[in-house]
Amino acid sequence: MELLKVRDLKIFTPDNRSLVHGLNFSIHAGEWFALIGESGSGKSISAFALSALLPNGLRREVQEIQLLGKDLSKLSEWELRKIRGTEIAYVFQDYQSAFTPYFRLGRQMDEVMQAHTDWSKGKRQTKAWEALNEVGLEGAEVYRRYPFQLSGGQLQRAALTLAMMMEPKLLIADEPTSALDAMSANTVLTLLARLKNEKGCAVLFITHDLRCVRRYADRVAIMQNGSIIEAGPKQEVFKNPREVYTQNLLASVPPLYNPPRRLPILGQEPLEEGTLYATTSNA
Ligand SMILES: Nc1ncnc2c1ncn2[C@@H]1O[C@H](COP(=O)(O)OP(=O)(O)OP(=O)(O)O)[C@@H](O)[C@H]1O
């Protein structure tokens, strides 16, 4: 089932320079849709444009942005506010920005629930504790903390909890792990995949991490210079990339297994074909 359908999305600078030149794509309910491509190709601003969150000065033109039978491009800011958080939610690379630094996390989670539900204070607190516990945080404890009292990985898990609080149908994750160390990134990704499956939401995943795309994505779209140049099921695109740009992009990722033979280091045995890339000094 088609959850989101975007037709002819264009984005312009204040001086009318075209940054995104007419994107067309759809995301199916419950799927992991990866948007990849070089830096500056327009992935983030396209994602922001979906719910009219473009930075000041940038302008959007679009034929339609259908989400669950509603055309988001025709909604007022007031109507969009109700949709953000409940039907479409965001997590960003900059997890700090998900929270106001001088309010406790609990208060910020409470505000989201208060805005979108008629739950009692007690029920809201229970829901927040449960949701934090679900992502491996100590709910009752973290609820009382300020953002600066959590590590980056913990804060990103809390940001994910906040985004998923109202069980949106579409989660937009814009490089959610690129500011984290490898362990925390892995925890957040595993969590994201688990929440996606449990809650049945679709994920629009913006990333440079092609290994992660290979692991989690159902479909991929490749952006270059403000256009989607290729899109399709992950297996097809990875196996038979049509565009030279996609071929080069995919070729730039060293495979985890069966890497190409490496030149031997003087005085050392060459690495056997099929060994993992070494990460120590003989790598
Ligand atoms: N507020 C702004 N005013 C003018 N140009 C902008 C603004 N924000 C972004 N841009 C430009 O829009 C283009 C696309 O930016 P965007 O952040 O979407 O790229 P991206 O593909 O997400 O890159 P990255 O992978 O590095 O995050 C870039 O050329 C960028 O300089």
PDBQT file of the ligand as one rigid body, heavy atoms in Angstrom, charges set to zero:
ROOT
HETATM    1  N1  LIG A 301      19.113  27.591   3.918  1.00  0.00    +0.000 N 
HETATM    2  C1  LIG A 301      19.708  27.375   2.752  1.00  0.00    +0.000 A 
HETATM    3  N2  LIG A 301      19.911  28.389   1.876  1.00  0.00    +0.000 NA
HETATM    4  C2  LIG A 301      20.501  28.176   0.679  1.00  0.00    +0.000 A 
HETATM    5  N3  LIG A 301      20.919  26.971   0.244  1.00  0.00    +0.000 NA
HETATM    6  C3  LIG A 301      20.740  25.929   1.072  1.00  0.00    +0.000 A 
HETATM    7  C4  LIG A 301      20.135  26.062   2.359  1.00  0.00    +0.000 A 
HETATM    8  N4  LIG A 301      20.085  24.837   2.941  1.00  0.00    +0.000 NA
HETATM    9  C5  LIG A 301      20.653  23.974   2.066  1.00  0.00    +0.000 A 
HETATM   10  N5  LIG A 301      21.041  24.626   0.945  1.00  0.00    +0.000 N 
HETATM   11  C6  LIG A 301      21.693  24.026  -0.227  1.00  0.00    +0.000 C 
HETATM   12  O1  LIG A 301      20.847  23.012  -0.720  1.00  0.00    +0.000 OA
HETATM   13  C7  LIG A 301      21.619  21.946  -1.264  1.00  0.00    +0.000 C 
HETATM   14  C8  LIG A 301      21.138  20.639  -0.708  1.00  0.00    +0.000 C 
HETATM   15  O2  LIG A 301      21.391  20.593   0.715  1.00  0.00    +0.000 OA
HETATM   16  P1  LIG A 301      21.040  19.314   1.590  1.00  0.00    +0.000 P 
HETATM   17  O3  LIG A 301      21.373  19.655   3.001  1.00  0.00    +0.000 OA
HETATM   18  O4  LIG A 301      19.662  18.865   1.307  1.00  0.00    +0.000 OA
HETATM   19  O5  LIG A 301      22.065  18.237   1.030  1.00  0.00    +0.000 OA
HETATM   20  P2  LIG A 301      22.244  16.712   1.458  1.00  0.00    +0.000 P 
HETATM   21  O6  LIG A 301      22.124  15.898   0.235  1.00  0.00    +0.000 OA
HETATM   22  O7  LIG A 301      21.324  16.392   2.592  1.00  0.00    +0.000 OA
HETATM   23  O8  LIG A 301      23.755  16.747   1.948  1.00  0.00    +0.000 OA
HETATM   24  P3  LIG A 301      24.453  15.978   3.188  1.00  0.00    +0.000 P 
HETATM   25  O9  LIG A 301      24.469  14.542   2.808  1.00  0.00    +0.000 OA
HETATM   26  O10 LIG A 301      25.801  16.588   3.265  1.00  0.00    +0.000 OA
HETATM   27  O11 LIG A 301      23.613  16.266   4.410  1.00  0.00    +0.000 OA
HETATM   28  C9  LIG A 301      23.071  22.259  -0.940  1.00  0.00    +0.000 C 
HETATM   29  O12 LIG A 301      23.689  22.786  -2.086  1.00  0.00    +0.000 OA
HETATM   30  C10 LIG A 301      22.991  23.304   0.135  1.00  0.00    +0.000 C 
HETATM   31  O13 LIG A 301      24.069  24.187   0.073  1.00  0.00    +0.000 OA
ENDROOT
TORSDOF 0
